[in-house]
Amino acid sequence: MNIKKTIFILDTTALLYYTRYHGVNITVEKALDEVKRIDEKRLVSGLVEGGLISIENPPRKYINKIRDLAVESGDIKILSDTDIEILALALYYKMKGEEVIVITDDYAIQNILEDLGIRYRPLSRKIKKRIKWIYVCSKCGKHFSTDYHEDVCAYCGGEIVRREKV
Ligand SMILES: [Zn+2]
């Protein structure tokens, strides 16, 4: 007997807080593109190269379907193109008869998923609330606030990395 694997679809935040989900882990290319920081990019591409997460883009037909739905529900204004593709990929697999779970904390995505009857799982709220990040220069150790969006240190040009605040 063939046991079906659950399809887990990860949005951008889910990529950054990646935990191993038992099944097939997929995301869309646009979600990867949203990962901007060098250290986070490295982490996420490591997951892709290691075969833990695969990248797949949804068929155009399903993107259009989601757009129509979102216009109807009024969610279209708050959904990004990435969100729409995540939803379209989930719908695509659902229509193929697969067991689909979307990993997302985004309420707009969750709303649409409920309309579609697709399961979702938020990231652990406990962890999300507890962890505070700081940005530190890996060379000179200078701290930067989370709204410092450069990849390199303004003082020494060293690489900025994200660390858990303790
Ligand atoms: Zn520095």
Boltz pocket constraint, residues with backbone or C-beta under 6 A from the ligand:
constraints:
  - pocket:
      binder: B
      contacts: [[A, 137], [A, 138], [A, 139], [A, 140], [A, 141], [A, 142], [A, 153], [A, 154], [A, 155], [A, 156], [A, 157], [A, 158]]
      max_distance: 6.0
